[in-house]
Amino acid sequence: TPQHAKRLVKALADNVHRFEKSHGEIKDFDQPGIPLNFGPSGEA
């Protein structure tokens, strides 16, 4: 339910904040874009 999702997000944010306070900032990796071509392109 939306209420559970909101509680989960709040709990995760709190846990990340406490972890970073103890261990330093978590580095976010730049992820390469995923190509959305799922096969050969068609010919018209």
Sequence and secondary structure as in RCSB ss.txt:
>XXXX:A:sequence
TPQHAKRLVKALADNVHRFEKSHGEIKDFDQPGIPLNFGPSGEA
>XXXX:A:secstr
 HHHHHHHHHHHHHHHHHHHHHH               S     
